[in-house]
Amino acid sequence: MKVLVDTNVALDILLNRSAFYSNSMAVFVLAEQKFITGHISASAVTDIFYISQKQLGKNAAQEAIRACCRFFFLLL
C-alpha cells in the first residue's frame, strides 16, 4: 500500500509531540517493516527542516531530514 505521509506526522516523531506521537510512530514502523510504502512530498521536506531547525537547531534538523529520507520515498 502506498501512503503519502503528511508533514505533521513526521514532525510528531521528530519533535516528540506527545499527543500524536504513538499514532505517527505506527506509520514509521509500518514503513520500516515494509508493510506500507511511505512517500513524502518535496515541499514537506523543506517545511520539516524549517520547523524542526527552529526547535532542534540546524544540525539536528539536517539529521531529521536524513531520517525521513531513509524511511520514505521523496515525491518531486
PyMOL commands that set and color helices and strands:
alter all, ss='L'
color gray80, all
select helices_A, chain A and resi 7-14+21-32+42-56+58-71
alter helices_A, ss='H'
color red, helices_A
select strands_A, chain A and resi 2-4+37-41+73-75
alter strands_A, ss='S'
color yellow, strands_A
deselect
rebuild
show_as cartoon
